[in-house]
């Protein structure tokens, strides 16, 4: 009697490396959106960046949705 057994291998685990990369991207984005009040562009534009607030204005609604008070 010869019976063949079919074996299936399911790879349903989420790759740890992918989660790590996405977590780092999320944390960096949250840092930029939440922290920046001209600090990032001040490296290039100097004191004028604190007046213009480019990232703050571009991400204004996202800041409120994330719970950051900005005004």
mmCIF file as Biopython writes it, N, C-alpha, C and O atoms, coordinates in Angstrom:
data_model
#
loop_
_atom_site.group_PDB
_atom_site.id
_atom_site.type_symbol
_atom_site.label_atom_id
_atom_site.label_alt_id
_atom_site.label_comp_id
_atom_site.label_asym_id
_atom_site.label_entity_id
_atom_site.label_seq_id
_atom_site.pdbx_PDB_ins_code
_atom_site.Cartn_x
_atom_site.Cartn_y
_atom_site.Cartn_z
_atom_site.occupancy
_atom_site.B_iso_or_equiv
_atom_site.auth_seq_id
_atom_site.auth_asym_id
_atom_site.pdbx_PDB_model_num
ATOM 1   N N  . UNK A ? 1  ? 0.824  -1.155 0.000  1.0 0.0 1  A 1 
ATOM 2   C CA . UNK A ? 1  ? 0.000  0.000  0.000  1.0 0.0 1  A 1 
ATOM 3   C C  . UNK A ? 1  ? 0.886  1.242  0.000  1.0 0.0 1  A 1 
ATOM 4   O O  . UNK A ? 1  ? 1.705  1.442  0.897  1.0 0.0 1  A 1 
ATOM 5   N N  . UNK A ? 2  ? 0.707  2.047  -0.998 1.0 0.0 2  A 1 
ATOM 6   C CA . UNK A ? 2  ? 1.517  3.236  -1.160 1.0 0.0 2  A 1 
ATOM 7   C C  . UNK A ? 2  ? 0.611  4.467  -1.089 1.0 0.0 2  A 1 
ATOM 8   O O  . UNK A ? 2  ? -0.203 4.696  -1.984 1.0 0.0 2  A 1 
ATOM 9   N N  . UNK A ? 3  ? 0.752  5.236  -0.051 1.0 0.0 3  A 1 
ATOM 10  C CA . UNK A ? 3  ? -0.068 6.441  0.058  1.0 0.0 3  A 1 
ATOM 11  C C  . UNK A ? 3  ? 0.852  7.657  -0.021 1.0 0.0 3  A 1 
ATOM 12  O O  . UNK A ? 3  ? 1.901  7.709  0.621  1.0 0.0 3  A 1 
ATOM 13  N N  . UNK A ? 4  ? 0.441  8.605  -0.803 1.0 0.0 4  A 1 
ATOM 14  C CA . UNK A ? 4  ? 1.236  9.828  -0.895 1.0 0.0 4  A 1 
ATOM 15  C C  . UNK A ? 4  ? 0.621  10.886 0.018  1.0 0.0 4  A 1 
ATOM 16  O O  . UNK A ? 4  ? -0.595 11.051 0.104  1.0 0.0 4  A 1 
ATOM 17  N N  . UNK A ? 5  ? 1.494  11.564 0.668  1.0 0.0 5  A 1 
ATOM 18  C CA . UNK A ? 5  ? 1.067  12.595 1.608  1.0 0.0 5  A 1 
ATOM 19  C C  . UNK A ? 5  ? 1.473  13.943 1.029  1.0 0.0 5  A 1 
ATOM 20  O O  . UNK A ? 5  ? 2.642  14.164 0.712  1.0 0.0 5  A 1 
ATOM 21  N N  . UNK A ? 6  ? 0.515  14.834 0.893  1.0 0.0 6  A 1 
ATOM 22  C CA . UNK A ? 6  ? 0.794  16.185 0.424  1.0 0.0 6  A 1 
ATOM 23  C C  . UNK A ? 6  ? 1.042  17.076 1.629  1.0 0.0 6  A 1 
ATOM 24  O O  . UNK A ? 6  ? 0.265  17.110 2.582  1.0 0.0 6  A 1 
ATOM 25  N N  . UNK A ? 7  ? 2.118  17.772 1.554  1.0 0.0 7  A 1 
ATOM 26  C CA . UNK A ? 7  ? 2.461  18.664 2.637  1.0 0.0 7  A 1 
ATOM 27  C C  . UNK A ? 7  ? 2.431  20.092 2.115  1.0 0.0 7  A 1 
ATOM 28  O O  . UNK A ? 7  ? 3.028  20.401 1.083  1.0 0.0 7  A 1 
ATOM 29  N N  . UNK A ? 8  ? 1.751  20.931 2.814  1.0 0.0 8  A 1 
ATOM 30  C CA . UNK A ? 8  ? 1.747  22.341 2.445  1.0 0.0 8  A 1 
ATOM 31  C C  . UNK A ? 8  ? 2.417  23.128 3.554  1.0 0.0 8  A 1 
ATOM 32  O O  . UNK A ? 8  ? 2.238  22.856 4.741  1.0 0.0 8  A 1 
ATOM 33  N N  . UNK A ? 9  ? 3.176  24.090 3.138  1.0 0.0 9  A 1 
ATOM 34  C CA . UNK A ? 9  ? 3.862  24.929 4.094  1.0 0.0 9  A 1 
ATOM 35  C C  . UNK A ? 9  ? 3.343  26.348 3.924  1.0 0.0 9  A 1 
ATOM 36  O O  . UNK A ? 9  ? 3.475  26.946 2.855  1.0 0.0 9  A 1 
ATOM 37  N N  . UNK A ? 10 ? 2.770  26.865 4.955  1.0 0.0 10 A 1 
ATOM 38  C CA . UNK A ? 10 ? 2.207  28.199 4.913  1.0 0.0 10 A 1 
ATOM 39  C C  . UNK A ? 10 ? 3.152  29.160 5.615  1.0 0.0 10 A 1 
ATOM 40  O O  . UNK A ? 10 ? 3.548  28.948 6.761  1.0 0.0 10 A 1 
ATOM 41  N N  . UNK A ? 11 ? 3.502  30.214 4.906  1.0 0.0 11 A 1 
ATOM 42  C CA . UNK A ? 11 ? 4.367  31.222 5.505  1.0 0.0 11 A 1 
ATOM 43  C C  . UNK A ? 11 ? 3.506  32.439 5.804  1.0 0.0 11 A 1 
ATOM 44  O O  . UNK A ? 11 ? 3.410  33.370 5.005  1.0 0.0 11 A 1 
ATOM 45  N N  . UNK A ? 12 ? 2.896  32.406 6.952  1.0 0.0 12 A 1 
ATOM 46  C CA . UNK A ? 12 ? 1.981  33.478 7.316  1.0 0.0 12 A 1 
ATOM 47  C C  . UNK A ? 12 ? 2.567  34.417 8.362  1.0 0.0 12 A 1 
ATOM 48  O O  . UNK A ? 12 ? 1.861  35.287 8.873  1.0 0.0 12 A 1 
ATOM 49  N N  . UNK A ? 13 ? 3.817  34.257 8.681  1.0 0.0 13 A 1 
ATOM 50  C CA . UNK A ? 13 ? 4.423  35.135 9.667  1.0 0.0 13 A 1 
ATOM 51  C C  . UNK A ? 13 ? 4.844  36.434 8.997  1.0 0.0 13 A 1 
ATOM 52  O O  . UNK A ? 13 ? 5.245  36.447 7.833  1.0 0.0 13 A 1 
ATOM 53  N N  . UNK A ? 14 ? 4.749  37.499 9.730  1.0 0.0 14 A 1 
ATOM 54  C CA . UNK A ? 14 ? 5.136  38.812 9.227  1.0 0.0 14 A 1 
ATOM 55  C C  . UNK A ? 14 ? 6.640  38.962 9.429  1.0 0.0 14 A 1 
ATOM 56  O O  . UNK A ? 14 ? 7.145  38.706 10.522 1.0 0.0 14 A 1 
ATOM 57  N N  . UNK A ? 15 ? 7.360  39.375 8.386  1.0 0.0 15 A 1 
ATOM 58  C CA . UNK A ? 15 ? 8.811  39.516 8.536  1.0 0.0 15 A 1 
ATOM 59  C C  . UNK A ? 15 ? 9.172  40.577 9.576  1.0 0.0 15 A 1 
ATOM 60  O O  . UNK A ? 15 ? 8.694  41.710 9.520  1.0 0.0 15 A 1 
ATOM 61  N N  . UNK A ? 16 ? 10.000 40.198 10.500 1.0 0.0 16 A 1 
ATOM 62  C CA . UNK A ? 16 ? 10.414 41.097 11.575 1.0 0.0 16 A 1 
ATOM 63  C C  . UNK A ? 16 ? 11.179 42.283 11.007 1.0 0.0 16 A 1 
ATOM 64  O O  . UNK A ? 16 ? 11.030 43.406 11.490 1.0 0.0 16 A 1 
ATOM 65  N N  . UNK A ? 17 ? 11.995 42.044 9.989  1.0 0.0 17 A 1 
ATOM 66  C CA . UNK A ? 17 ? 12.773 43.127 9.394  1.0 0.0 17 A 1 
ATOM 67  C C  . UNK A ? 17 ? 11.851 44.191 8.797  1.0 0.0 17 A 1 
ATOM 68  O O  . UNK A ? 17 ? 12.123 45.385 8.928  1.0 0.0 17 A 1 
ATOM 69  N N  . UNK A ? 18 ? 10.781 43.780 8.153  1.0 0.0 18 A 1 
ATOM 70  C CA . UNK A ? 18 ? 9.830  44.725 7.563  1.0 0.0 18 A 1 
ATOM 71  C C  . UNK A ? 18 ? 9.155  45.582 8.616  1.0 0.0 18 A 1 
ATOM 72  O O  . UNK A ? 18 ? 8.982  46.786 8.432  1.0 0.0 18 A 1 
ATOM 73  N N  . UNK A ? 19 ? 8.778  44.962 9.711  1.0 0.0 19 A 1 
ATOM 74  C CA . UNK A ? 19 ? 8.152  45.711 10.804 1.0 0.0 19 A 1 
ATOM 75  C C  . UNK A ? 19 ? 9.153  46.688 11.413 1.0 0.0 19 A 1 
ATOM 76  O O  . UNK A ? 19 ? 8.792  47.816 11.751 1.0 0.0 19 A 1 
ATOM 77  N N  . UNK A ? 20 ? 10.383 46.271 11.553 1.0 0.0 20 A 1 
ATOM 78  C CA . UNK A ? 20 ? 11.414 47.142 12.106 1.0 0.0 20 A 1 
ATOM 79  C C  . UNK A ? 20 ? 11.637 48.362 11.215 1.0 0.0 20 A 1 
ATOM 80  O O  . UNK A ? 20 ? 11.706 49.486 11.712 1.0 0.0 20 A 1 
ATOM 81  N N  . UNK A ? 21 ? 11.748 48.152 9.913  1.0 0.0 21 A 1 
ATOM 82  C CA . UNK A ? 21 ? 11.963 49.259 8.980  1.0 0.0 21 A 1 
ATOM 83  C C  . UNK A ? 21 ? 10.782 50.223 9.005  1.0 0.0 21 A 1 
ATOM 84  O O  . UNK A ? 21 ? 10.974 51.438 9.066  1.0 0.0 21 A 1 
ATOM 85  N N  . UNK A ? 22 ? 9.563  49.691 8.958  1.0 0.0 22 A 1 
ATOM 86  C CA . UNK A ? 22 ? 8.389  50.555 8.993  1.0 0.0 22 A 1 
ATOM 87  C C  . UNK A ? 22 ? 8.265  51.305 10.319 1.0 0.0 22 A 1 
ATOM 88  O O  . UNK A ? 22 ? 7.805  52.446 10.341 1.0 0.0 22 A 1 
ATOM 89  N N  . UNK A ? 23 ? 8.665  50.680 11.411 1.0 0.0 23 A 1 
ATOM 90  C CA . UNK A ? 23 ? 8.631  51.347 12.715 1.0 0.0 23 A 1 
ATOM 91  C C  . UNK A ? 23 ? 9.611  52.510 12.758 1.0 0.0 23 A 1 
ATOM 92  O O  . UNK A ? 23 ? 9.305  53.568 13.309 1.0 0.0 23 A 1 
ATOM 93  N N  . UNK A ? 24 ? 10.785 52.313 12.178 1.0 0.0 24 A 1 
ATOM 94  C CA . UNK A ? 24 ? 11.781 53.388 12.145 1.0 0.0 24 A 1 
ATOM 95  C C  . UNK A ? 24 ? 11.285 54.547 11.280 1.0 0.0 24 A 1 
ATOM 96  O O  . UNK A ? 24 ? 11.438 55.710 11.651 1.0 0.0 24 A 1 
ATOM 97  N N  . UNK A ? 25 ? 10.694 54.232 10.133 1.0 0.0 25 A 1 
ATOM 98  C CA . UNK A ? 25 ? 10.159 55.276 9.254  1.0 0.0 25 A 1 
ATOM 99  C C  . UNK A ? 25 ? 9.037  56.035 9.957  1.0 0.0 25 A 1 
ATOM 100 O O  . UNK A ? 25 ? 8.978  57.263 9.890  1.0 0.0 25 A 1 
ATOM 101 N N  . UNK A ? 26 ? 8.154  55.309 10.628 1.0 0.0 26 A 1 
ATOM 102 C CA . UNK A ? 26 ? 7.060  55.934 11.353 1.0 0.0 26 A 1 
ATOM 103 C C  . UNK A ? 26 ? 7.586  56.838 12.468 1.0 0.0 26 A 1 
ATOM 104 O O  . UNK A ? 26 ? 7.122  57.967 12.623 1.0 0.0 26 A 1 
ATOM 105 N N  . UNK A ? 27 ? 8.550  56.348 13.241 1.0 0.0 27 A 1 
ATOM 106 C CA . UNK A ? 27 ? 9.096  57.133 14.347 1.0 0.0 27 A 1 
ATOM 107 C C  . UNK A ? 27 ? 9.791  58.392 13.839 1.0 0.0 27 A 1 
ATOM 108 O O  . UNK A ? 27 ? 9.643  59.465 14.425 1.0 0.0 27 A 1 
ATOM 109 N N  . UNK A ? 28 ? 10.546 58.266 12.757 1.0 0.0 28 A 1 
ATOM 110 C CA . UNK A ? 28 ? 11.224 59.440 12.187 1.0 0.0 28 A 1 
ATOM 111 C C  . UNK A ? 28 ? 10.201 60.445 11.673 1.0 0.0 28 A 1 
ATOM 112 O O  . UNK A ? 28 ? 10.359 61.648 11.879 1.0 0.0 28 A 1 
ATOM 113 N N  . UNK A ? 29 ? 9.161  59.967 11.012 1.0 0.0 29 A 1 
ATOM 114 C CA . UNK A ? 29 ? 8.118  60.866 10.518 1.0 0.0 29 A 1 
ATOM 115 C C  . UNK A ? 29 ? 7.377  61.559 11.641 1.0 0.0 29 A 1 
ATOM 116 O O  . UNK A ? 29 ? 7.103  62.756 11.564 1.0 0.0 29 A 1 
ATOM 117 N N  . UNK A ? 30 ? 7.053  60.821 12.675 1.0 0.0 30 A 1 
ATOM 118 C CA . UNK A ? 30 ? 6.369  61.404 13.822 1.0 0.0 30 A 1 
ATOM 119 C C  . UNK A ? 30 ? 7.257  62.436 14.520 1.0 0.0 30 A 1 
ATOM 120 O O  . UNK A ? 30 ? 6.769  63.467 14.983 1.0 0.0 30 A 1 
ATOM 121 N N  . UNK A ? 31 ? 8.551  62.158 14.591 1.0 0.0 31 A 1 
ATOM 122 C CA . UNK A ? 31 ? 9.491  63.106 15.178 1.0 0.0 31 A 1 
ATOM 123 C C  . UNK A ? 31 ? 9.521  64.403 14.376 1.0 0.0 31 A 1 
ATOM 124 O O  . UNK A ? 31 ? 9.463  65.494 14.943 1.0 0.0 31 A 1 
ATOM 125 N N  . UNK A ? 32 ? 9.613  64.277 13.052 1.0 0.0 32 A 1 
ATOM 126 C CA . UNK A ? 32 ? 9.680  65.466 12.194 1.0 0.0 32 A 1 
ATOM 127 C C  . UNK A ? 32 ? 8.396  66.275 12.308 1.0 0.0 32 A 1 
ATOM 128 O O  . UNK A ? 32 ? 8.443  67.495 12.461 1.0 0.0 32 A 1 
ATOM 129 N N  . UNK A ? 33 ? 7.257  65.609 12.236 1.0 0.0 33 A 1 
ATOM 130 C CA . UNK A ? 33 ? 5.973  66.307 12.295 1.0 0.0 33 A 1 
ATOM 131 C C  . UNK A ? 33 ? 5.752  66.931 13.673 1.0 0.0 33 A 1 
ATOM 132 O O  . UNK A ? 33 ? 5.269  68.059 13.773 1.0 0.0 33 A 1 
ATOM 133 N N  . UNK A ? 34 ? 6.093  66.218 14.711 1.0 0.0 34 A 1 
ATOM 134 C CA . UNK A ? 34 ? 5.819  66.698 16.060 1.0 0.0 34 A 1 
ATOM 135 C C  . UNK A ? 34 ? 6.822  67.675 16.603 1.0 0.0 34 A 1 
ATOM 136 O O  . UNK A ? 34 ? 6.457  68.565 17.372 1.0 0.0 34 A 1 
ATOM 137 N N  . UNK A ? 35 ? 8.070  67.540 16.231 1.0 0.0 35 A 1 
ATOM 138 C CA . UNK A ? 35 ? 9.118  68.358 16.828 1.0 0.0 35 A 1 
ATOM 139 C C  . UNK A ? 35 ? 9.387  69.630 16.051 1.0 0.0 35 A 1 
ATOM 140 O O  . UNK A ? 35 ? 9.683  70.671 16.638 1.0 0.0 35 A 1 
ATOM 141 N N  . UNK A ? 36 ? 9.288  69.551 14.754 1.0 0.0 36 A 1 
ATOM 142 C CA . UNK A ? 36 ? 9.777  70.657 13.933 1.0 0.0 36 A 1 
ATOM 143 C C  . UNK A ? 36 ? 8.976  71.934 14.119 1.0 0.0 36 A 1 
ATOM 144 O O  . UNK A ? 36 ? 7.761  71.964 13.921 1.0 0.0 36 A 1 
ATOM 145 N N  . UNK A ? 37 ? 9.666  72.957 14.492 1.0 0.0 37 A 1 
ATOM 146 C CA . UNK A ? 37 ? 9.127  74.322 14.512 1.0 0.0 37 A 1 
ATOM 147 C C  . UNK A ? 37 ? 10.138 75.204 13.779 1.0 0.0 37 A 1 
ATOM 148 O O  . UNK A ? 37 ? 10.374 76.354 14.152 1.0 0.0 37 A 1 
ATOM 149 N N  . UNK A ? 38 ? 10.726 74.634 12.728 1.0 0.0 38 A 1 
ATOM 150 C CA . UNK A ? 38 ? 11.754 75.334 11.977 1.0 0.0 38 A 1 
ATOM 151 C C  . UNK A ? 38 ? 13.137 74.773 12.228 1.0 0.0 38 A 1 
ATOM 152 O O  . UNK A ? 38 ? 14.100 75.200 11.591 1.0 0.0 38 A 1 
ATOM 153 N N  . UNK A ? 39 ? 13.259 73.819 13.150 1.0 0.0 39 A 1 
ATOM 154 C CA . UNK A ? 39 ? 14.569 73.314 13.538 1.0 0.0 39 A 1 
ATOM 155 C C  . UNK A ? 39 ? 15.289 72.581 12.404 1.0 0.0 39 A 1 
ATOM 156 O O  . UNK A ? 39 ? 16.501 72.726 12.248 1.0 0.0 39 A 1 
ATOM 157 N N  . UNK A ? 40 ? 14.564 71.807 11.625 1.0 0.0 40 A 1 
ATOM 158 C CA . UNK A ? 40 ? 15.214 71.000 10.596 1.0 0.0 40 A 1 
ATOM 159 C C  . UNK A ? 40 ? 15.739 71.876 9.474  1.0 0.0 40 A 1 
ATOM 160 O O  . UNK A ? 40 ? 16.887 71.724 9.057  1.0 0.0 40 A 1 
ATOM 161 N N  . UNK A ? 41 ? 14.910 72.799 8.973  1.0 0.0 41 A 1 
ATOM 162 C CA . UNK A ? 41 ? 15.371 73.678 7.897  1.0 0.0 41 A 1 
ATOM 163 C C  . UNK A ? 41 ? 16.320 74.752 8.394  1.0 0.0 41 A 1 
ATOM 164 O O  . UNK A ? 41 ? 16.966 75.409 7.577  1.0 0.0 41 A 1 
ATOM 165 N N  . UNK A ? 42 ? 16.431 74.956 9.692  1.0 0.0 42 A 1 
ATOM 166 C CA . UNK A ? 42 ? 17.355 75.972 10.197 1.0 0.0 42 A 1 
ATOM 167 C C  . UNK A ? 42 ? 18.801 75.590 9.915  1.0 0.0 42 A 1 
ATOM 168 O O  . UNK A ? 42 ? 19.686 76.446 9.912  1.0 0.0 42 A 1 
ATOM 169 N N  . UNK A ? 43 ? 19.038 74.308 9.679  1.0 0.0 43 A 1 
ATOM 170 C CA . UNK A ? 43 ? 20.387 73.887 9.315  1.0 0.0 43 A 1 
ATOM 171 C C  . UNK A ? 43 ? 20.795 74.476 7.970  1.0 0.0 43 A 1 
ATOM 172 O O  . UNK A ? 43 ? 21.979 74.709 7.725  1.0 0.0 43 A 1 
ATOM 173 N N  . UNK A ? 44 ? 19.820 74.717 7.099  1.0 0.0 44 A 1 
ATOM 174 C CA . UNK A ? 44 ? 20.090 75.255 5.765  1.0 0.0 44 A 1 
ATOM 175 C C  . UNK A ? 44 ? 19.767 76.736 5.686  1.0 0.0 44 A 1 
ATOM 176 O O  . UNK A ? 44 ? 20.566 77.521 5.176  1.0 0.0 44 A 1 
ATOM 177 N N  . UNK A ? 45 ? 18.587 77.129 6.194  1.0 0.0 45 A 1 
ATOM 178 C CA . UNK A ? 45 ? 18.106 78.498 6.035  1.0 0.0 45 A 1 
ATOM 179 C C  . UNK A ? 45 ? 18.460 79.420 7.195  1.0 0.0 45 A 1 
ATOM 180 O O  . UNK A ? 45 ? 18.272 80.632 7.091  1.0 0.0 45 A 1 
ATOM 181 N N  . UNK A ? 46 ? 18.956 78.885 8.275  1.0 0.0 46 A 1 
ATOM 182 C CA . UNK A ? 46 ? 19.309 79.722 9.414  1.0 0.0 46 A 1 
ATOM 183 C C  . UNK A ? 46 ? 18.082 80.178 10.186 1.0 0.0 46 A 1 
ATOM 184 O O  . UNK A ? 46 ? 17.089 79.455 10.268 1.0 0.0 46 A 1 
ATOM 185 N N  . UNK A ? 47 ? 18.151 81.366 10.748 1.0 0.0 47 A 1 
ATOM 186 C CA . UNK A ? 47 ? 17.080 81.894 11.601 1.0 0.0 47 A 1 
ATOM 187 C C  . UNK A ? 47 ? 15.768 82.097 10.852 1.0 0.0 47 A 1 
ATOM 188 O O  . UNK A ? 47 ? 14.705 82.071 11.473 1.0 0.0 47 A 1 
ATOM 189 N N  . UNK A ? 48 ? 15.811 82.298 9.543  1.0 0.0 48 A 1 
ATOM 190 C CA . UNK A ? 48 ? 14.591 82.508 8.756  1.0 0.0 48 A 1 
ATOM 191 C C  . UNK A ? 48 ? 13.666 81.288 8.823  1.0 0.0 48 A 1 
ATOM 192 O O  . UNK A ? 48 ? 12.450 81.431 8.702  1.0 0.0 48 A 1 
ATOM 193 N N  . UNK A ? 49 ? 14.223 80.105 9.010  1.0 0.0 49 A 1 
ATOM 194 C CA . UNK A ? 49 ? 13.412 78.883 9.079  1.0 0.0 49 A 1 
ATOM 195 C C  . UNK A ? 49 ? 12.459 78.897 10.264 1.0 0.0 49 A 1 
ATOM 196 O O  . UNK A ? 49 ? 11.386 78.297 10.198 1.0 0.0 49 A 1 
ATOM 197 N N  . UNK A ? 50 ? 12.833 79.573 11.351 1.0 0.0 50 A 1 
ATOM 198 C CA . UNK A ? 50 ? 11.959 79.644 12.530 1.0 0.0 50 A 1 
ATOM 199 C C  . UNK A ? 50 ? 10.765 80.558 12.276 1.0 0.0 50 A 1 
ATOM 200 O O  . UNK A ? 50 ? 9.748  80.459 12.963 1.0 0.0 50 A 1 
ATOM 201 N N  . UNK A ? 51 ? 10.881 81.436 11.305 1.0 0.0 51 A 1 
ATOM 202 C CA . UNK A ? 51 ? 9.780  82.321 10.937 1.0 0.0 51 A 1 
ATOM 203 C C  . UNK A ? 51 ? 8.869  81.668 9.907  1.0 0.0 51 A 1 
ATOM 204 O O  . UNK A ? 51 ? 7.647  81.801 9.988  1.0 0.0 51 A 1 
ATOM 205 N N  . UNK A ? 52 ? 9.450  80.965 8.938  1.0 0.0 52 A 1 
ATOM 206 C CA . UNK A ? 52 ? 8.687  80.399 7.826  1.0 0.0 52 A 1 
ATOM 207 C C  . UNK A ? 52 ? 7.927  79.123 8.209  1.0 0.0 52 A 1 
ATOM 208 O O  . UNK A ? 52 ? 6.797  78.933 7.759  1.0 0.0 52 A 1 
ATOM 209 N N  . UNK A ? 53 ? 8.511  78.256 9.018  1.0 0.0 53 A 1 
ATOM 210 C CA . UNK A ? 53 ? 7.871  77.024 9.489  1.0 0.0 53 A 1 
ATOM 211 C C  . UNK A ? 53 ? 7.293  76.176 8.350  1.0 0.0 53 A 1 
ATOM 212 O O  . UNK A ? 53 ? 6.110  75.838 8.369  1.0 0.0 53 A 1 
ATOM 213 N N  . UNK A ? 54 ? 8.117  75.835 7.372  1.0 0.0 54 A 1 
ATOM 214 C CA . UNK A ? 54 ? 7.658  75.093 6.195  1.0 0.0 54 A 1 
ATOM 215 C C  . UNK A ? 54 ? 7.014  73.750 6.548  1.0 0.0 54 A 1 
ATOM 216 O O  . UNK A ? 54 ? 5.894  73.471 6.121  1.0 0.0 54 A 1 
ATOM 217 N N  . UNK A ? 55 ? 7.708  72.925 7.319  1.0 0.0 55 A 1 
ATOM 218 C CA . UNK A ? 55 ? 7.171  71.605 7.647  1.0 0.0 55 A 1 
ATOM 219 C C  . UNK A ? 55 ? 5.928  71.743 8.523  1.0 0.0 55 A 1 
ATOM 220 O O  . UNK A ? 55 ? 4.971  70.983 8.374  1.0 0.0 55 A 1 
ATOM 221 N N  . UNK A ? 56 ? 5.943  72.697 9.421  1.0 0.0 56 A 1 
ATOM 222 C CA . UNK A ? 56 ? 4.776  72.923 10.282 1.0 0.0 56 A 1 
ATOM 223 C C  . UNK A ? 56 ? 3.542  73.239 9.443  1.0 0.0 56 A 1 
ATOM 224 O O  . UNK A ? 56 ? 2.467  72.692 9.689  1.0 0.0 56 A 1 
ATOM 225 N N  . UNK A ? 57 ? 3.691  74.107 8.465  1.0 0.0 57 A 1 
ATOM 226 C CA . UNK A ? 57 ? 2.549  74.491 7.639  1.0 0.0 57 A 1 
ATOM 227 C C  . UNK A ? 57 ? 2.101  73.356 6.724  1.0 0.0 57 A 1 
ATOM 228 O O  . UNK A ? 57 ? 0.903  73.195 6.491  1.0 0.0 57 A 1 
ATOM 229 N N  . UNK A ? 58 ? 3.033  72.571 6.202  1.0 0.0 58 A 1 
ATOM 230 C CA . UNK A ? 58 ? 2.679  71.465 5.321  1.0 0.0 58 A 1 
ATOM 231 C C  . UNK A ? 58 ? 1.980  70.334 6.069  1.0 0.0 58 A 1 
ATOM 232 O O  . UNK A ? 58 ? 1.159  69.622 5.490  1.0 0.0 58 A 1 
ATOM 233 N N  . UNK A ? 59 ? 2.296  70.165 7.338  1.0 0.0 59 A 1 
ATOM 234 C CA . UNK A ? 59 ? 1.752  69.049 8.106  1.0 0.0 59 A 1 
ATOM 235 C C  . UNK A ? 59 ? 0.827  69.520 9.227  1.0 0.0 59 A 1 
ATOM 236 O O  . UNK A ? 59 ? 0.640  68.812 10.217 1.0 0.0 59 A 1 
ATOM 237 N N  . UNK A ? 60 ? 0.256  70.698 9.077  1.0 0.0 60 A 1 
ATOM 238 C CA . UNK A ? 60 ? -0.532 71.306 10.151 1.0 0.0 60 A 1 
ATOM 239 C C  . UNK A ? 60 ? -1.676 70.409 10.627 1.0 0.0 60 A 1 
ATOM 240 O O  . UNK A ? 60 ? -1.805 70.160 11.826 1.0 0.0 60 A 1 
ATOM 241 N N  . UNK A ? 61 ? -2.500 69.925 9.708  1.0 0.0 61 A 1 
ATOM 242 C CA . UNK A ? 61 ? -3.636 69.088 10.107 1.0 0.0 61 A 1 
ATOM 243 C C  . UNK A ? 61 ? -3.178 67.745 10.662 1.0 0.0 61 A 1 
ATOM 244 O O  . UNK A ? 61 ? -3.811 67.195 11.563 1.0 0.0 61 A 1 
ATOM 245 N N  . UNK A ? 62 ? -2.080 67.217 10.127 1.0 0.0 62 A 1 
ATOM 246 C CA . UNK A ? 62 ? -1.549 65.944 10.622 1.0 0.0 62 A 1 
ATOM 247 C C  . UNK A ? 62 ? -1.062 66.103 12.061 1.0 0.0 62 A 1 
ATOM 248 O O  . UNK A ? 62 ? -1.177 65.177 12.865 1.0 0.0 62 A 1 
ATOM 249 N N  . UNK A ? 63 ? -0.523 67.268 12.380 1.0 0.0 63 A 1 
ATOM 250 C CA . UNK A ? 63 ? -0.069 67.519 13.751 1.0 0.0 63 A 1 
ATOM 251 C C  . UNK A ? 63 ? -1.240 67.441 14.717 1.0 0.0 63 A 1 
ATOM 252 O O  . UNK A ? 63 ? -1.126 66.838 15.784 1.0 0.0 63 A 1 
ATOM 253 N N  . UNK A ? 64 ? -2.367 68.047 14.352 1.0 0.0 64 A 1 
ATOM 254 C CA . UNK A ? 64 ? -3.533 68.003 15.226 1.0 0.0 64 A 1 
ATOM 255 C C  . UNK A ? 64 ? -4.085 66.594 15.347 1.0 0.0 64 A 1 
ATOM 256 O O  . UNK A ? 64 ? -4.488 66.176 16.432 1.0 0.0 64 A 1 
ATOM 257 N N  . UNK A ? 65 ? -4.107 65.852 14.231 1.0 0.0 65 A 1 
ATOM 258 C CA . UNK A ? 65 ? -4.613 64.485 14.255 1.0 0.0 65 A 1 
ATOM 259 C C  . UNK A ? 65 ? -3.735 63.584 15.130 1.0 0.0 65 A 1 
ATOM 260 O O  . UNK A ? 65 ? -4.230 62.642 15.748 1.0 0.0 65 A 1 
ATOM 261 N N  . UNK A ? 66 ? -2.434 63.876 15.179 1.0 0.0 66 A 1 
ATOM 262 C CA . UNK A ? 66 ? -1.518 63.086 15.991 1.0 0.0 66 A 1 
ATOM 263 C C  . UNK A ? 66 ? -1.515 63.533 17.455 1.0 0.0 66 A 1 
ATOM 264 O O  . UNK A ? 66 ? -0.881 62.900 18.299 1.0 0.0 66 A 1 
ATOM 265 N N  . UNK A ? 67 ? -2.226 64.624 17.751 1.0 0.0 67 A 1 
ATOM 266 C CA . UNK A ? 67 ? -2.341 65.070 19.134 1.0 0.0 67 A 1 
ATOM 267 C C  . UNK A ? 67 ? -1.328 66.112 19.555 1.0 0.0 67 A 1 
ATOM 268 O O  . UNK A ? 67 ? -1.183 66.382 20.747 1.0 0.0 67 A 1 
ATOM 269 N N  . UNK A ? 68 ? -0.622 66.704 18.604 1.0 0.0 68 A 1 
ATOM 270 C CA . UNK A ? 68 ? 0.354  67.741 18.943 1.0 0.0 68 A 1 
ATOM 271 C C  . UNK A ? 68 ? -0.327 69.107 18.917 1.0 0.0 68 A 1 
ATOM 272 O O  . UNK A ? 68 ? -0.869 69.503 17.886 1.0 0.0 68 A 1 
ATOM 273 N N  . UNK A ? 69 ? -0.308 69.821 20.019 1.0 0.0 69 A 1 
ATOM 274 C CA . UNK A ? 69 ? -0.839 71.187 19.970 1.0 0.0 69 A 1 
ATOM 275 C C  . UNK A ? 69 ? 0.187  72.087 19.297 1.0 0.0 69 A 1 
ATOM 276 O O  . UNK A ? 69 ? 1.384  71.983 19.565 1.0 0.0 69 A 1 
ATOM 277 N N  . UNK A ? 70 ? -0.275 72.956 18.437 1.0 0.0 70 A 1 
ATOM 278 C CA . UNK A ? 70 ? 0.696  73.840 17.773 1.0 0.0 70 A 1 
ATOM 279 C C  . UNK A ? 70 ? 0.257  75.287 17.772 1.0 0.0 70 A 1 
ATOM 280 O O  . UNK A ? 70 ? 1.003  76.150 17.311 1.0 0.0 70 A 1 
ATOM 281 N N  . UNK A ? 71 ? -0.926 75.579 18.271 1.0 0.0 71 A 1 
ATOM 282 C CA . UNK A ? 71 ? -1.316 76.976 18.429 1.0 0.0 71 A 1 
ATOM 283 C C  . UNK A ? 71 ? -2.439 77.065 19.438 1.0 0.0 71 A 1 
ATOM 284 O O  . UNK A ? 71 ? -2.925 78.158 19.726 1.0 0.0 71 A 1 
#
